[in-house]
Amino acid sequence: MQPIDIRAQDAGHHLAMGILLIVTAFFCSALMGACSKSLHQVSPLLTLFFQYAIGFLCFLPSGLHLGLEHLRTERLALQVFRSVVGSACQLLFFMSLRALPLLDASLLSNAAPLFIPLVVWMWSRQSIQLRVALSLLIGLLGVLLVIHPGPELLHDPAALLALGSGVLSAIALVATNKLAETDPPARTLLYNFGVSAALLIPVAISVWAPLSLRALLLLVSVGVLFALTQWFIILAYRYASATELSPFNYSVVIFSGLLGWMFYGDVPTAAAMLGTALICSGGILSIHHGPPEGKGSWFGFGHWHWLWKVVRPAADAA
């Protein structure tokens, strides 16, 4: 059977299809979060290993089909850095799920657009425009409403862990865009999954404990849903640009809220709802007015850079 094609390709502009696919991707992402939250008896490190190991196995045939030449990179250090930061981002998200409602954890971990302009400023010294700064202020006000700053955060730092996940996600996305200058996205995807899985093998062995059938099925589901998230994102970016699709990344927040209410009985407070609206509004405004690094899929991995579909198709097909 022919492996799935994970290269960046242009299938013709079809915005409705792109939106449907990106929303489906983030529905899978929300389901993955729900499965992770149900694994409260399992180490988050083991969950992280299953996520990347199964994802890598899902995409390995595609990588082998592309050939070893396609996988060779001259920026190995940056590939490893991006993988480590992405893994840490996911780990903090899994840890925060143990104490936070699914909506809050998903919302804060997807606050990356609020931090991307700051990361770009520190990385490349690009100035932050006034309207971008205002959008960040709107989003950060929402963050304050969600995390409830106060002494209790010292005793239960789950909200800070989720927010830290968002910060690391922003760093990973900026690194992904730096890699996109020389490496096709399929290469970065395979390095991300492969390096993360390899580094987590000794960690997974050290935290291994006997698993129930339910826990094993949930762990496998986390990995499969993570791979499906990336696959639907790949397909979505074939039909529409990052600028058009990025605002729909926040659909994961809506799905997470619904799943949290249906399966865990989490009913958001009025303050949480207002904070959600402010974070999403600030994030979307930051995507629209901010640097190009903010236009992509920041949850986990998935910035399918338009450059590789239009300007450099030959490099991606090599």
N, C-alpha and C positions, 0 to 999 in steps of 0.2 A: 504494500500500500504506500502511496506517495506521501511523504511527510508534509505537514502543513507548512506553508510559506510564511516565514516571519519577517521577511524583508519589507522595508518601507516601499510601498507602491501606490500609484495613483490609479484609482478605479473610476475616475470621472466624478465631477462634483454632484453630490446628491445629499443635500443638507439633512433632509428628513431621515434618510437611512443612517447618516452619521450620528444624529441625535439618538435614534433608537438604539444603536449599537453602544454608544457611550453610556446611556442610561442603563442598559442591560449589564454593562461592565460593572457599574457601581452598585447595581442590585446584587450582583455576585459578591462584591466587596462587602456590602452590608451583611449578607448571609455569612460570609467568612467571619466577620466580627461577632455575629451572634453565636456561631459555633465555638469561637475562641472563648467567649464569655462563659459558655457552658462547661469549659474544661478547667473549672476552678480547683480540681484535685490534681491537675497535671502541671508540672513545671512550665512556666512560659518559655524557658529555653528549649524544652523538648518540642513545644508547639512551634517555635520558630524554626527548628531543624526540619520538622515534617513539612512545614510550609515551603521552604526553599528546596529541600531534597526532592519532594514530589514535583514541584514546579520545574526543577532542572530535568528530571526524568521525562516530563511531558514534552519539553522542548529540545531535548538532546538529539532525537532523530533529525530534527530540522537543522541543527548545527552540523551534524555529520554529513547531511545532504549538501550543505553549503560548501563543505570542504575545509581543511585545516588552514588553507591560505586566507580564507575569509575571516578566520578567528584570530589571526596574528595581529597584535597591536603593538604600537611603539609607545603607548602610554599606560603601561601595566600598573605603575604606582597609582595613577589616578583611577584606574578601573578598580583596584583593590580598595582604595579610599572610598570610592562611591559605594562599593558593596558593603563595607563595614558600617558606613554611616546609615545606609538603608536598612541594614539588619538591626542596628541599634534603634532606629526609628520604630520599626515593627515591634521590637522587644518592649520598648516603653509603652506602646499602645496596648500590647497584651497584658502587661503588668497593671496598667490603669483600669482595665476592664474588670479586674477583680473587685474593685470598690465603687467604680462609677457606673451610672446608667449608660447603656449603649449609646444613646443620643449624645451625651456630654463627651464621652471618650472619643467618639467618631468626629464630633464637631471640633474639638480642640486639636486632635491629631491632623485634621484637614485645614488647619488655620495657616498652612504654609504660605499662601499668597501674601499674608500680612508681614511675613518675615523675609520673603525673597528680595524686596528692594534693599533691606538692610544687609543681607548677605552679599548681594551684588555690589553694594557700596564698599563693604569691607574687602571683597575679593578683587574687584576691578576699579574701585574708586569712582564709580559712576554716581553722579549727583542724584539726589532724590527730589523730584519736582514737587511743587506745593500741593497740587491736586492729589498726587500719590500720598504725600504725607497726611492729608486730610482723610483719605480713604483708610489709611492705617490707623488713624486716631479713632475713626468710627468702629473699626473692627476690634481694636484693643479695648474700647469701652465695653463691647460685647463680651470680650474675654473676662473682664473684671466681674461682670454680672454672672458669668457661668462658674468661675473658680471660687467665688466668695472669699476674697483675700482676708486673712485674719490669722490669729494664733492657731486655729484648728488645722491649718494647712501643714503646720509642723508635725502634727500627730497623724494626719492622714493626707500624705502628699500626692494622692492619686491624680488630682487635677493637674498638678505641676508635671507629673510624669506624662500625661496626655499632651500637655502644652509643649513639653520638651520633645515629644514625638513630632509635633508640627514644626518645631525649629529645625530638627534634624532632617525632616522631609524637605524643607526649603533648601538646606545645604546640599542634599542629594540631588535635587532637581537642577540646581545651578551647576553642580559637577557634571550631571548628565548632559547639559547643554554645552559645557566646555568640551566634553568628549565628542559631541556631535560634530565638532569642527573637523575631526579627522576620522572618527570611527562611525561606521553605520550603526543604527540603533539595534539591529539584530545582534551585532557583536556585543554591545553593551548589555543587552538583555541576558545573553548566555553567560557572560562574565559575572553579572550580578547574581544570577541563580547559582552558578557553579562555584564561585569563590565563597559565597555565603554558606552554601551547603558543606563545602570542604572544611571551612574553618569551624563549623558547628559540630562536626563529627565527634571530636573528643569531648566537647561540652555535653552533647547528647548522651554519650556513654556514661559520663560522670553523674548525670542526674536521672539515669534510667531507673524505672521502677515498674513492677508488673502492672499491666493495663487491663482494664475491663474491656469487653467487646464494644460497649458504648463509647468509651474513651478512644479506642482505636479507630472506630468509624468516624468520630468527630475530628480526630487528627488528620485522617485521610481526606475528609471533607474540606478542612482548612487548606490543605495543599492543592487539591483539585480546584477549589473555588478561587484561590489566588492565581493559579494558572489561567483559569477561564477569564478572570478579570483582565489579565494582560492580553489574552487573545482577542477579546472583544474590543479592547482599546486599539490594538493593531488594526483590526478591521475598520473601526470607526474613523481612524485618521486616513484611511484610504479614500474616504468619501467626502471629508470636510477638513478644514484647517483647524489648527489649535486655537486660533482666535475665536472661531465660531463655536467650538465645542467646549472650551475650558469652563465657561459658566455652568455647564451641566454637570461638572464634577461634583457640585454640591448636592446633587440628587442623592448621594450616599447618605447625607445627613437626614433627609426625609425618610428614606428607607430604614435607616437605623432607628429613628424615632418610632416608626410604626412597628418594627420588629421588637424593640424594647418594650413597647406597650403591650403587644400581643403575647409575648412569651415570658416576659419578666415583670409585667405589671408596673413598669416605670411610667408614671404620668408626669410630664414636665411642669414645673412651676411657671408662674407668669414671668418671673425674672429670667428663668432659663429660656423661655420662648422669645423674650425681647433680646436677650443676649445672642440667641441663635440668629435672629433676624439681622442684628447689627454685624455679627461676624460674617455672615453670608454676603451682606451688602458691601461691607468693607472689602472682603476678599474679591468679589466680582469687580468692584471699582478698581482695585489694585491690579487685577488681571488686565482690565481694559486700558488703564492709563500707565501701568508700570512697564518695567523692562521686558524684553522678549522671554527671559528666563521664567517669567510667571505664567506664560501661556503654554500649558501642558497639563498632563495628568500627574499630580504630585503624590497621590496615595500609593505607596509602594513604588512601583516603577511603571513607566508608560509614556514618556514624552517622545512621541514618534515624530522626529524633527522633519518639517516640510522640506528642508534643504535636500534631504536624501531622496525625495520623490521627484523633484523637479530639476534641480541644478546638477545633481551628481548621480543619475541613475546608473551610469556605467560602474561607478565605484561600488555601489550596492550589489550589482549583479556579478561582480568579479568573484 
